[in-house]
Amino acid sequence: MARQSFSGVMAAVQRISLSLAGNFVRLADMMRCLWLICFALAGSAVGAELVLDFGVAGADQTPPGFTNTLAGTGRLGRWRAVPDEVPGTTNNTVLAQTSMEVVDERFPLLIYQKTKFDDFTLTTKFKLVEGVVEQMAGIVFRYQDEKGFYIIRASGLGSNVRFYKVVGGIRSQPIGPSVAVPKGEWHELKIECRGNKIRAWLNGREAIPELTDTSFASGKIGFWTKSDSLSRFADTRIVYTPREPLAQAIVRDIVKTYPRLVGVKIYVRDEQGEPRIVASKDPKELGTAGGPSESGAITNGNIYYGREKSTVSVVQPLRDQNGEPIAAVRMVMKSFPGQTEQAVLQRALPMIKEIQARVRSLEELQ
């Protein structure tokens, strides 16, 4: 579940109430109070908190909204919700990686799929349970795929915390301090990303001083282990700046440029291969299924024309940088007497070109 935090707003309101308690309020006090509430409202509009509930699907189940994958070689990990006592929290259902395999380059990953993150602060508790060759736990972030991500991980047997990046499947030189990470105990890892700046803390102490890297500007977040490590995670919270998907930004900008458009919708395939709206002039339409026209545009790159009582529509494919259709866009315009199909396609052409110019890949679009 994700929620907006309005604690700053409430605090500002409380300060205003106190300042107005007397019969006389100085103009300077009033201006200060107005500034406080404006500042608090601005902060709440851009800040969000995501709390990961590992027990929502029940015991011994993989939490929904995650993808089980692997970097390196070997078998996939086995990620399950299990009961465990966690100090400082009443939620005692934790996430556990329970599969052991002694393969040196085996990195089980569990990736949260519902959103990407730009700037964020993540805190999580972790516990190293067992492992003969390795006892490790970590967080991957700004994750692109199994061959592109950042990671900060802790090692019990190695007694260290390390940061490194994987770009094109190539791992950089790890950096970080030597520090004891005893197994069987809960530890807290905190990671902060701001632009191209990265920092991390272990148990409240700075472990990775601020470093700069420009490889990845945004990406997904997930959990990581290595080889035969059995590790657990709990009480994971992410405070972040909500990002606007590129598809929605494109729709917003095209409507601003062409305000007489009746509707604009962008479709991509869902997990079942059906086209669904991921961006629209009308936000209420998000998630709505498409039809044969949208499916044909994405699958075969076809172009479709349709006429209603007072509107006309054009459905065209959106292509990636290799020319492959990856999405469909439906443009809805007012119709005019005597307007031909060719004239409608010509009306839509500059808008389609403007949209297509901003699309490079399906991954960037969503």
C-alpha positions in Angstrom: 0.0 0.0 0.0 1.2 3.5 -0.7 0.0 6.7 1.1 0.6 10.4 1.0 2.1 11.9 4.2 0.2 15.0 5.6 2.0 15.2 8.9 3.7 18.4 7.9 0.3 20.0 7.0 -1.2 19.0 10.4 1.8 20.4 12.2 1.5 23.7 10.4 -2.2 23.9 11.1 -1.5 23.3 14.8 1.1 26.1 14.8 -1.4 28.4 13.2 -4.1 27.6 15.7 -1.7 28.3 18.6 -0.6 31.6 17.1 -4.2 32.8 16.7 -5.1 31.9 20.3 -4.7 35.5 21.5 -6.9 38.5 20.6 -4.1 40.2 18.8 -2.0 38.7 16.0 0.9 40.6 14.6 1.1 40.8 10.8 4.6 39.1 10.9 3.1 36.1 12.7 0.3 35.8 10.2 2.8 35.9 7.3 5.0 33.3 9.0 2.0 31.0 9.5 0.9 31.3 5.9 4.4 30.5 4.8 4.5 27.4 7.0 1.2 25.9 5.7 2.2 26.6 2.1 5.5 24.9 2.6 3.9 21.9 4.3 1.3 21.6 1.5 4.0 21.7 -1.1 6.0 19.0 0.6 3.0 16.7 1.0 2.1 17.0 -2.7 5.4 15.6 -3.9 6.2 13.1 -1.1 4.7 9.6 -0.8 5.4 6.6 1.4 5.2 3.0 0.3 5.1 0.3 3.0 5.6 -3.3 1.7 3.3 -5.8 3.3 4.9 -9.2 2.8 2.0 -11.2 4.5 -0.9 -9.9 2.3 -1.0 -13.2 0.3 -0.7 -15.5 3.4 2.1 -17.6 4.9 4.5 -19.5 2.6 3.4 -17.5 -0.4 5.3 -15.0 -2.6 3.9 -11.5 -2.0 1.9 -10.2 -5.0 3.4 -7.4 -7.0 6.9 -8.9 -7.2 8.8 -10.8 -9.8 11.2 -13.6 -8.9 14.2 -13.5 -11.1 18.0 -14.2 -11.1 21.2 -12.4 -11.9 24.1 -14.7 -12.8 23.6 -18.5 -12.9 21.9 -21.3 -11.0 18.3 -21.8 -9.8 15.8 -19.1 -9.1 15.4 -18.2 -5.4 12.4 -19.2 -3.4 10.9 -16.1 -1.7 8.2 -16.7 0.8 6.3 -14.9 3.6 7.2 -16.5 7.0 6.5 -15.6 10.6 9.4 -14.2 12.7 9.8 -11.8 15.6 11.0 -8.4 14.6 12.0 -5.9 17.3 10.2 -2.6 17.1 7.3 -3.7 14.9 4.0 -5.5 15.5 4.0 -7.0 12.0 5.8 -10.2 12.4 5.4 -11.6 8.9 8.7 -11.2 7.0 10.1 -12.0 3.6 12.5 -15.0 3.4 14.7 -16.3 0.7 14.7 -20.1 1.5 16.5 -21.7 -1.4 20.2 -22.8 -0.9 22.5 -23.6 -3.8 26.3 -23.3 -3.7 26.9 -21.5 -7.0 29.3 -18.5 -6.7 27.6 -16.3 -9.3 24.0 -17.0 -8.2 22.1 -13.9 -7.2 18.4 -14.5 -6.5 16.3 -11.3 -6.9 12.8 -10.4 -5.9 11.8 -7.2 -7.8 8.9 -4.9 -6.9 7.1 -4.4 -10.2 4.4 -1.8 -9.5 6.4 1.3 -9.9 9.8 2.8 -10.7 11.6 5.2 -8.4 13.7 8.3 -9.1 14.6 9.9 -5.8 13.9 7.9 -2.7 14.9 6.9 0.8 14.5 3.2 1.7 14.8 1.6 5.1 14.5 -2.1 5.7 15.5 -4.6 8.4 17.3 -7.7 7.4 18.6 -10.9 9.1 21.3 -13.3 7.9 19.9 -16.8 8.8 22.3 -19.3 7.3 24.8 -20.0 4.6 27.9 -22.2 4.4 29.6 -20.4 1.5 27.9 -17.0 1.8 25.7 -15.1 4.3 24.6 -12.0 2.4 21.5 -9.8 2.1 21.1 -6.6 0.0 18.8 -4.2 -1.8 19.0 -3.6 -5.6 17.8 -0.2 -6.8 17.4 1.7 -10.0 17.0 -1.8 -11.4 16.6 -2.0 -15.2 16.9 -5.7 -15.7 19.1 -8.6 -14.5 22.1 -7.0 -16.2 21.7 -3.4 -15.1 21.2 -2.1 -11.5 22.8 -0.7 -8.4 23.2 -2.7 -5.2 24.2 -2.2 -1.6 24.6 -5.5 0.4 25.9 -6.7 3.7 28.0 -9.8 4.3 28.2 -11.7 7.6 31.1 -14.0 6.7 33.0 -11.2 4.9 32.2 -8.7 7.7 31.6 -5.8 5.3 29.1 -3.6 3.5 29.6 -3.0 -0.2 28.2 -0.9 -3.1 28.6 -1.8 -6.7 26.8 -1.5 -10.0 26.1 -3.9 -12.8 26.0 -2.4 -16.3 25.5 -4.6 -19.3 26.1 -7.6 -17.0 29.5 -6.4 -16.0 30.1 -5.8 -12.2 32.1 -2.8 -11.1 34.7 -2.9 -8.3 32.9 -3.1 -4.9 33.5 -0.3 -2.5 32.6 0.0 1.2 33.8 -0.5 4.8 34.6 -3.5 6.9 32.0 -3.9 9.6 30.6 -6.8 11.7 27.2 -8.1 10.5 26.4 -11.0 12.9 24.0 -13.6 11.6 20.8 -14.3 13.5 20.3 -10.7 14.4 18.1 -8.0 12.8 20.0 -5.1 11.3 18.7 -1.9 9.6 19.8 -0.8 6.2 19.0 2.6 4.9 19.6 3.8 1.3 19.1 7.3 0.0 19.1 8.3 -3.7 19.0 11.9 -4.8 19.6 12.6 -8.4 23.0 11.0 -9.1 24.0 11.0 -5.3 23.8 7.7 -3.3 24.3 7.2 0.4 23.7 4.3 2.8 23.6 3.6 6.6 23.9 0.4 8.5 22.2 0.3 12.0 22.2 4.1 12.1 25.8 4.6 11.1 26.9 5.9 7.7 28.3 2.9 5.8 28.5 4.3 2.2 29.5 8.1 2.2 27.9 10.1 -0.6 29.0 8.9 -4.0 28.1 10.0 -7.5 27.1 7.8 -10.4 25.2 8.6 -13.5 24.6 5.1 -14.9 20.9 4.9 -14.0 18.5 7.8 -13.3 15.5 5.7 -12.2 14.4 2.1 -11.9 12.7 -0.5 -9.8 13.7 -1.7 -6.3 14.1 -5.3 -5.1 15.7 -7.7 -2.6 19.0 -9.6 -3.2 20.9 -12.6 -1.9 23.9 -14.6 -3.0 24.7 -18.3 -3.5 23.5 -20.4 -0.5 22.5 -17.4 1.7 19.3 -17.7 3.6 18.2 -14.2 4.4 15.1 -12.4 5.7 13.7 -8.9 5.2 11.1 -7.0 7.2 9.6 -3.5 7.9 10.5 -2.1 4.5 9.5 1.5 3.8 10.2 3.7 0.8 9.7 7.5 1.0 9.9 8.8 -2.6 9.0 11.5 -5.1 6.2 10.1 -7.2 7.3 9.9 -10.9 5.1 10.6 -13.9 5.3 7.8 -16.4 6.5 9.0 -19.8 3.3 7.8 -21.4 1.2 10.1 -19.2 3.7 13.0 -19.7 3.3 12.6 -23.5 -0.5 12.7 -23.2 -0.4 15.8 -21.0 1.9 17.6 -23.3 0.0 16.7 -26.5 -3.3 17.8 -25.0 -1.7 21.1 -24.0 -0.3 21.6 -27.6 -3.6 20.5 -29.2 -6.3 21.5 -26.8 -9.2 20.7 -29.2 -8.4 17.0 -29.0 -11.4 15.1 -27.7 -9.2 12.2 -26.4 -5.8 10.7 -26.4 -5.1 7.2 -25.0 -1.9 5.1 -25.0 -2.1 1.3 -24.7 0.4 -1.4 -23.9 0.0 -5.1 -23.5 -0.7 -6.4 -20.0 0.7 -9.7 -18.6 -1.9 -11.6 -20.5 -1.1 -9.9 -23.8 -4.2 -7.7 -23.8 -3.9 -4.0 -24.6 -4.7 -1.7 -21.7 -4.7 2.0 -21.2 -1.6 3.3 -19.4 -2.1 7.0 -20.2 -5.2 9.0 -21.1 -6.6 12.5 -21.2 -9.2 11.1 -18.8 -7.4 9.5 -15.8 -10.5 7.4 -15.0 -9.8 5.3 -18.1 -6.4 4.0 -16.8 -6.4 0.2 -16.9 -9.3 -0.1 -19.3 -8.9 -2.8 -21.9 -8.5 -2.0 -25.5 -10.1 -3.7 -28.5 -9.1 -5.4 -31.8 -7.8 -2.1 -33.2 -5.4 -1.5 -30.4 -4.3 -5.1 -30.4 -3.7 -5.1 -34.2 -1.7 -1.9 -33.9 0.6 -3.4 -31.3 0.8 -6.9 -32.8 1.0 -6.1 -36.5 1.7 -2.4 -36.7 -1.6 -1.7 -38.4 -3.4 1.7 -38.6 -7.1 2.0 -38.0 -9.7 4.6 -38.7 -13.1 4.9 -37.0 -16.1 7.2 -37.1 -18.7 7.9 -34.4 -21.7 10.3 -34.4 -19.6 13.4 -33.7 -16.0 12.2 -33.5 -13.4 10.3 -35.6 -10.6 8.2 -34.3 -7.2 7.1 -35.5 -5.3 4.2 -33.9 -1.7 3.9 -34.8 1.3 1.9 -33.5 4.1 3.4 -31.4 7.4 1.9 -32.3 10.7 1.5 -30.3 14.0 2.7 -31.6 14.4 -0.5 -33.6 11.1 0.1 -35.4 9.1 -2.7 -33.6 5.6 -1.8 -32.5 5.4 -1.7 -28.7 2.2 0.3 -28.0 -0.8 1.9 -29.6 -2.1 5.4 -29.5 -5.8 6.4 -30.1 -6.4 10.0 -31.2 -10.1 11.1 -30.9 -11.0 14.3 -32.8 -14.2 16.1 -33.7 -15.7 15.2 -37.0 -16.6 17.7 -39.8 -19.2 17.3 -42.6 -17.6 15.7 -45.7 -14.4 14.8 -44.0 -12.7 11.8 -45.6 -10.6 9.1 -44.0 -7.5 10.5 -45.7 -8.2 14.0 -44.3 -8.5 12.5 -40.8 -5.2 10.7 -41.1 -3.6 13.9 -42.2 -5.0 15.8 -39.2 -3.6 13.1 -36.9 -0.2 12.9 -38.6 1.7 15.8 -36.9 0.4 14.7 -33.5 1.4 11.1 -34.0 4.9 12.2 -35.2 5.3 14.4 -32.1 4.4 11.4 -29.8 6.6 9.0 -31.7 9.6 11.3 -31.4 9.6 10.8 -27.6 9.3 7.0 -27.6 12.4 4.9 -27.6 11.4 1.7 -25.7 8.5 0.1 -23.9 10.5 0.2 -20.6 10.8 4.0 -20.8 7.2 4.5 -21.9 5.7 3.0 -18.7 
